[in-house]
Amino acid sequence: MKKETIKKYELQDFHRFIDESGDMTFQHEKVARGGNTITVGLGASASFMVGMTYVKEDLNEARKKINDFCKDIQDDSKFNNIESVKRLIKKEGKYYPHAKNDPKQLRELFFNFICSNIDFTTQVVVARKSAYLLDLLPKNNLEAEFYANLTSHLIKDKGKYPKLVLNIAGRGNTTSNANLKRSIDIAQERTRNSTNNLPDIDASNIKFNVQPYSNEPLLAITDYALWAVQRVFEKGDLYFYNLLLDNNKIPLVLDLYDTKHYKNSENYRTKRNPLNMDCWLRAKNKG
């Protein structure tokens, strides 16, 4: 009889680091000249996305690498005199990476740093905001269902792990306990309906660790990966996404509601089928 191999897990195998990017506003009202109220826009972004990072090395060592990077930036006059960095240090008492706020030269430095020094991969689920999507979601609990639906895709294939700790950047109502539990419910349903024989997800094996973004250095990896993907959809900028792709750091971007590419699962964007300029949503909306 062939002896069954038992998978040996390390502590880092049980941890994932989750953050979000974009906003969940589908439309807003604006009073035009003449007093008429009109419905306009997609909110601040044309998409909303959730990312999950798997750090494949000792977590404390990875944290130390990022903390040491931050300390070097904090002590470097080339950076600590930049207004956004100076303001952050004054407010928080320390510097920590945040792609949206970091200056261009620092942003590129951190991207290259994590690609060269930390063993990780990040998966991202993207939702294009559209009338099609709006029709799919319940009107009375839209934001909660929206977030839970995206997050469920990130955890639906994690049933093989005897335990899972989801370290989540706290973002107000979207990361409430009820929303996170709802994401497990949806993931369990997806697993049951899957044709890929995915292992069942035991909710009792999953722990949510919601915390301020600035408390967990490894969340910066997810934040930066999300920023790179968001740049593709919002700006048509592939540079940083391609940097992550070339370094095998972003194996999957699931473009969840890209109905045009559902055939043959072409909305699953991998290294063989990467994001491209056709994913630029603002270009379409302007046209």
Residue pairs with C-beta under 8 A, 6 or more apart in sequence:
7 160
9 161
9 162
10 58
11 58
11 59
12 54
12 55
12 56
12 57
12 58
12 59
13 161
14 161
14 162
14 163
14 164
14 165
15 55
15 59
15 164
15 165
15 167
16 52
16 53
16 54
16 154
16 158
16 164
16 165
16 166
16 167
17 52
17 53
17 55
17 167
17 216
17 218
17 219
17 221
17 222
18 50
18 51
18 52
18 53
18 151
18 154
18 166
18 167
18 168
18 169
18 222
19 50
19 51
19 168
19 169
19 171
19 213
19 219
19 222
19 223
19 226
20 48
20 49
20 50
20 51
20 147
20 169
20 171
20 174
20 175
20 226
21 45
21 48
21 49
21 50
21 51
21 223
21 226
21 227
21 229
21 230
22 44
22 45
22 47
22 48
22 49
22 230
23 43
23 44
23 45
23 48
24 43
24 48
24 142
24 143
24 146
24 147
24 174
25 41
25 42
25 43
25 44
26 42
26 43
26 129
26 133
26 134
26 142
27 39
27 40
27 41
27 42
27 43
28 39
28 40
28 41
28 43
29 37
29 38
29 39
29 40
30 37
30 38
30 39
30 40
30 41
31 37
31 38
32 38
42 129
42 285
43 129
45 129
45 230
45 234
46 128
46 129
46 233
46 234
46 281
46 282
46 285
47 126
47 127
47 128
47 129
47 230
47 233
47 234
47 281
48 126
48 127
48 129
48 146
48 150
49 124
49 125
49 126
49 127
49 150
49 226
49 229
49 230
49 233
50 124
50 125
50 147
50 150
50 151
50 154
51 122
51 123
51 124
51 125
51 222
51 225
51 226
51 229
52 122
52 123
52 124
52 154
52 155
52 166
52 222
53 120
53 121
53 122
53 218
53 219
53 221
53 222
53 225
54 120
54 121
54 122
54 123
55 62
55 118
55 119
55 120
55 218
55 221
56 119
56 120
56 121
57 118
57 119
57 120
59 218
62 118
62 119
62 120
62 217
62 218
63 217
63 218
65 117
65 118
66 97
66 114
66 118
66 217
66 218
66 220
66 221
67 217
69 97
69 110
69 113
70 94
70 95
70 96
70 97
70 217
73 79
73 80
73 85
73 95
73 106
74 80
74 89
74 94
74 95
79 85
79 95
79 103
79 106
80 86
80 89
80 95
82 103
82 106
84 101
84 102
84 103
85 95
85 102
85 103
85 106
88 94
88 95
88 96
88 98
88 101
89 95
92 214
94 214
96 214
96 217
96 220
97 106
97 110
97 220
97 223
97 224
98 213
98 220
98 223
99 107
99 110
99 223
99 224
99 226
99 227
99 228
100 227
102 110
107 224
107 240
110 220
110 224
111 224
111 228
111 240
111 243
111 244
112 243
114 120
114 221
114 224
114 249
115 243
115 244
115 247
115 249
116 247
118 221
120 221
120 249
121 248
121 249
121 250
121 251
122 221
122 222
122 225
122 226
122 244
122 249
122 250
123 154
123 250
123 251
123 252
123 253
123 254
124 225
124 226
124 229
124 250
124 252
124 253
124 254
125 150
125 151
125 153
125 154
125 253
125 254
125 256
126 229
126 233
126 253
126 254
126 255
126 256
127 133
127 146
127 149
127 150
127 256
127 257
128 233
128 255
128 256
128 257
128 258
128 281
130 257
132 257
132 259
133 257
134 142
137 145
137 146
137 149
138 145
143 173
143 174
144 173
144 174
144 176
144 178
144 179
144 182
145 182
147 174
147 175
147 179
147 183
148 179
148 180
148 182
148 183
148 185
148 186
149 183
149 186
150 256
151 180
151 183
151 187
152 183
152 184
152 185
152 186
152 187
152 190
153 187
153 190
153 254
153 256
155 164
155 166
155 183
155 184
155 187
155 201
155 206
156 187
156 190
156 191
156 194
156 198
156 201
157 191
157 198
158 164
158 187
158 201
158 206
159 191
159 198
159 199
159 200
159 201
159 202
160 199
161 205
162 205
163 205
163 206
163 207
164 205
164 206
164 207
165 206
165 207
165 209
166 180
166 206
166 207
166 208
166 209
167 209
167 211
167 216
167 218
167 219
168 175
168 180
168 208
168 209
168 210
168 211
169 175
169 210
169 211
169 212
169 213
169 216
169 219
169 222
169 223
170 210
170 211
170 212
170 213
173 179
175 210
177 208
177 210
180 208
180 210
181 203
184 201
184 203
184 206
187 201
188 200
188 201
188 203
191 198
191 199
191 200
191 201
192 200
213 219
213 223
224 240
225 244
225 249
225 250
227 240
228 240
228 241
228 243
228 244
228 250
229 241
229 250
229 253
229 275
231 237
231 238
231 239
231 240
231 241
232 238
232 241
232 275
232 279
232 280
233 279
233 280
233 281
234 280
234 281
234 282
235 280
235 282
236 277
236 280
236 282
236 283
238 275
238 276
238 277
241 250
241 274
241 275
242 274
244 250
245 271
245 274
248 271
251 270
251 271
252 268
252 269
252 270
253 269
253 275
254 267
254 268
254 269
255 261
255 267
255 268
255 269
255 275
255 279
256 267
258 267
258 279
261 267
266 273
269 275
277 283
